[in-house]
Amino acid sequence: MIIATGGFVGYAPVAPGTWGTLVAFPIHILICLLSPSGYIIALAAIFFLSVITAGSAEKLIDRKDPGVIVIDEIIGMLIALIGAPAIPLVWFAAFLLFRFFDIVKPFPINWLDKHLNGGLGIVLDDIFAGLYTLLVLQAGYMLIGI
């Protein structure tokens, strides 16, 4: 439960998903210290850990995709931050974009959210929100030359 709730951040009384998203930033800083291959391995390990712990926590709580599980927001935000320069404005934009995609759930995020169950169902919609954010950020980098 410690991992699934982002160190118990998921128990925040207001906006646990938003708080969970913020937990991704110090993790991102740490994995950026790794080599490129280490970075990829760390993301893959966090993804698998996310699926396993989210699924286990969902079973323990006995409720579909409970709000206290925020490991999915953490891995989604880590995906969004791939290649992001360490510029506060970029990270803030990434945060806002990720929360937008995670809340609005454009296709196929909404489909994944409704049709997949268990740990993979909990995590994949946030992975796609992270991918959408990553794509928008990368397009922005190209446009403004970062």
N, C-alpha and C positions, 0 to 999 in steps of 0.2 A: 504494500500500500504506500510505502514511503516513495518508491519510484513512480508509481502510477499517479500519485497526487502531487508530484513535483516537490517532494520534501514537505508535504502537507499544505502547500500553497492552494491546492484544489479545495480546501475547506474554507477558503475566504468567503465571508458571507455575501459579498457583492462581486460580480464579474470574475468568477474563478478562472475562466478561460483566458481572460485578459491578463490576469496575474500570472497564470501558467505560461503564457507567451513570453512574458518578461524574464522568466527563468532561463529561457533559451540563450539570452545574451551572454551571461558569464560562461556558460558551457561553450558557446561559439568562440569566445575569446581563448578558452583553454585549448580547444581542438585546432584552432588556427596556429598554435605553436607547433603542431605536428608537421611532418613532411606531407607533401601532397598525397602520397599513398596512405600514410597514417590517417590523414583527414578523411579519406574515402572509407577506410576501414572503420574508423570511429563512427561515421554517419551510418554505415551499414549495421554496425553493432547496436547503435542506439535505436535504429529502426526495428530490428528484431526484438530487442528488449522492450520497446514500446508495445509491439503487438502482443507479446507474451504477458507483460504486466497489465496492460489494459484489459485483456481478455480475462485474466485471473481476477482482477479487481471487480470487473463487471459481474462475475460469478459470485464473488464474496458479498457484494452489495445487493445482488439479485434484482437489478434494474438495468434496462437497456441504456447504454451509453450515459451513465450518470455524470453530472457536471463536475463532481469531485475529481474525476479522472482528467488530468491535464497533460499527461505525457504525450498525448497526440498533438496538442498545441506546441509543445516543446520541439518535437521532431519536425513538425510542419514549418515552424519558424526557422529551424536550423537549415532546412532545405531552401527556404526563401533567402537566407543569408549567404548561400554559396557564391563565392567570388565578390561579395559586397566589400567595397573599400571601407576602412575603419573611419568613416566620416559620420558624425552624429546625425546630420540631416538625412543621409542615406539610410541609416539604421531606423530613424524615426519614420521615414517614408515606407520602409519595409514593414515595420510594425503596423502602421495604419492600413497598408494594402493587405497584409495578411489577415488582420482582423476583419476587414471588409469582406474578403473572399470567404473567410470562415463563417461569418454571420449570414451573408446574402446567399451563399452556396449556389453559384451559377452552375449550369450543366458542365460536366457530369458529376460535380460535387454533390448536388442534391440527390441524384440517382444513387450514388454510392452510399450516401447517408441513410437512405430509405431501404435499400435492398441488401446491404451486406451486414452481417451480424458478427458478434464476437470481437476479438482484439483487432483483426484485420479491418472489420467494418468501422470500428472506432477510429483507427489510425488513418486509413486511406483517404477519407475526405479531407483531412488536414494536410496530408501529403500533397493532394491536388491543389489545395489552397496555397501551399508553399510553392508549388510549381508555377501556378498562375502569377504569384508575386515575383518569383524569380524571373519569369519571362518579361513582365512589365519592367522590372528593374534593369534587366539586361538591355531592353529596348531603350530605356531612358539613358543608360550609360552610353550607348551608341550615338544617341541624339545629341547629348551634351559633351561627349568626348571624355568621359571618366575612364 
